[in-house]
Amino acid sequence: MGSNSVYELWRTDRGGAEQEILSAPSIAPVDRYLWRYFGTEIRGRAKLSRLRFPVEADAVASGYKIDIADDDVAHLRDSLNEIVATGFGGSAGVMALVPLSYLLAARPDEVAAAFESSSGEPLFPLAR
């Protein structure tokens, strides 16, 4: 894909309309976003407790920030103020981007360890 490429992730419920979840200028944020869903599935199959993901804009991982562009769009920006990913659907977009910031800030082995550990360490605490 060219330098102006955008990677998009969409979802649809049975019989429902398609909804864009996020877009990104590179595949890496989409890949890390999907870790959350696959990791949650792995935890479920291993009968591990649910993890609690941060979802508030002010709880974003160090080195990242959330920029609310309008009622339906939020941007995740890195320390260089570059847009890393865009979330859609107002607060749903923010709720997608905040956990993504933690998944991007961590090394892949830390992400895997968090989903495989009983405590969710080193990234996410257990749900209460």
TARAWO-V947640 format. One record per backbone hydrogen bond with DSSP energy under -0.5 kcal/mol. CO is the residue of the C=O (numbers start at 1). NH is the residue of the N-H. E is the energy in kcal/mol with one decimal. If there is no record, write none. Layout:
# TARAWO-V947640
{{CO,NH,E} {CO,NH,E}}
This chain:
# TARAWO-V947640
{{2,5,-1.7} {7,24,-2.3} {9,21,-3.0} {9,22,-1.3} {11,19,-3.0} {13,16,-3.2} {17,13,-0.5} {19,11,-2.5} {21,88,-1.5} {22,9,-2.7} {23,86,-2.9} {24,7,-3.3} {26,30,-0.5} {27,31,-2.7} {28,32,-2.6} {29,33,-2.3} {30,34,-2.0} {31,35,-1.0} {32,36,-0.8} {33,36,-0.9} {33,37,-0.7} {34,38,-2.6} {35,39,-3.3} {36,40,-1.8} {37,41,-1.8} {38,42,-2.4} {39,43,-2.4} {40,44,-2.2} {41,45,-2.4} {42,46,-1.8} {43,48,-2.9} {44,47,-1.2} {50,127,-3.0} {51,53,-0.6} {56,59,-2.3} {57,60,-1.0} {61,64,-1.8} {65,77,-3.1} {66,68,-0.5} {67,69,-0.8} {67,75,-3.1} {72,89,-1.6} {73,69,-1.8} {73,70,-1.4} {74,87,-3.2} {75,67,-2.7} {75,77,-0.6} {76,84,-3.5} {76,85,-1.3} {77,65,-2.0} {78,81,-2.2} {82,78,-2.1} {82,84,-0.5} {85,76,-3.2} {86,23,-2.0} {87,74,-2.3} {89,92,-1.7} {90,93,-0.7} {90,94,-1.4} {91,95,-2.5} {92,96,-1.1} {93,97,-2.0} {94,98,-2.4} {95,99,-0.5} {96,100,-1.1} {97,101,-1.9} {98,102,-1.1} {99,103,-2.0} {100,104,-2.4} {101,105,-1.9} {102,106,-1.3} {107,110,-0.7} {107,111,-2.0} {108,112,-2.5} {109,113,-2.2} {110,114,-2.2} {111,115,-1.7} {112,116,-1.7} {113,117,-2.0} {120,123,-1.0} {120,124,-2.5} {125,52,-3.2}}
